[in-house]
Amino acid sequence: MAGPAAPLAAFLVEDNALIREQLILTLEELVDLRVAAWADSEEDAARWLRQHPDGWELAVIDLFLREGSGLGVLAACRRRRPRQRAVVLTNYADPGIRGRCLAMGADAVFDKSTELEAFLGFCGAPAV
């Protein structure tokens, strides 16, 4: 008989320390996941993704980072496995940004200010 499933491993890309800490607390409390690692720049995120190709199942990516852009992080996620999902969580989720992120391979795009409930629901849903 198999035991309970392990929590989902998440990789968080967010440069604002306060938002990052609140997201970690919220995600780990409300969704069955653990944040395996985080980065605050495009270069650090891309490096972690290269070094840990199997170390994550969900990448949560902000667009505006300390250095670089979340779009570069999305590009680094392009060759992910089917069970791995990349989601953009940003304050700038206008239609143009949403379209660009989805075209670059994001599985979903959410606005930090108005779509947190939908974001949490997405994070808790199984990968298809």
N, C-alpha and C positions, 0 to 999 in steps of 0.2 A: 504494500500500500504506500503510495507516494505521500510525502509530507506536504505542508502548505507551500505554495509557490513563493519563490524569493521575490522581494520587492523589485520593481522596475528600476534599472540603473539609468540615472539621468546625468547629462552633462549640461551645465548651465553657463551661458556666455552673457555676462552682464557686467558693466563697468561701474555702476553705482553701488557702493558697498551696502548702503542701507536697503535699497531695493533687493539686492542679491540676498542679504540675510533674511529679509522678510519672505522672499520667494522660497528660499530653502525651508524655512519653518513651515510655511503654508503648504507647500507641496508634500513635505514629509509627514505632515499631520493629516491632511485631507485626502491625499492620493497614496495608494500603496506603492511608493517609490522611495528611493534614497538618492541623494545627489552624490554621485561617485567622484565628481571633480567639477571645478569651475575655472573659467578664464575671463580676463577683462580686456583682452585685445585680440585682434584677428590673428596675429602671428602665434600667440600663445595657444589660442584655440585650435588652429590648424595643426600645430605641432602635437598637441595632446591627441587630436583625432588620428593623426598618422601613427602615433606611438601606441594607441589603444583602439585599434579598429573593432575589437569585440568588447570593449569596456563600457559600452553604452547601448541603450535601447531607445532613449528619447533625448534629443538635443533641443534645448530651449535657448533661442538666440535673439538677442537685442540687435537692432540695426546700427545704432550709434555707439561706438566703443571708445575706450581710452585711446587706442591707436587702431587704425584700419576700420573695417566695416563688417557688419553682420552678413552682408552679401558675399564677402570673401569666405566667411565661415560656411555659408550655404554651399558655395562652390566646393569647399573641402569635404562636404557631406555627400556629394553627388553619387559617389560609388558605394553607398551604404548598402547593407543587406536588407532584404524585404522586411524583416522584423524591426528594423531601425527607422524611427520617424524623426523628422526635423520640423520644428515649429518656430515661427517668428512671433515674439512678444514685444511690441513696440508702442510708443506713443504716437507714431506717425503711420497709422494703418489706413491711409486714404486709398481709393480705388487703384490709383497708379502704382503705389507701393505694393499693395496686395497682389496685383497682377504680375509685377516684376518678380516678387518673391516666389509666387507659385510657378512661374515660368522657369525659375532657377532651381526648382526642385523642392521647395517647402511643401510639407503636407498640409499646413494650415497657417494662417496669419491672424493674430488677435491683437486688439488694442488694449494696452495696459489699463487705461482709464475706464473703459466701458464694457469690456468683454472678459473679465476675469472668471466669471462663472462658467462661461462657454469654454474658456481655456482650461480650467480645472477639469471639466467634463471630458474634454479631448484627451488630457493627460491620463485620466483614469480609464479611458476606453481601451480595449485590447487592439493591438495592431492587426490590420486585416491582411 
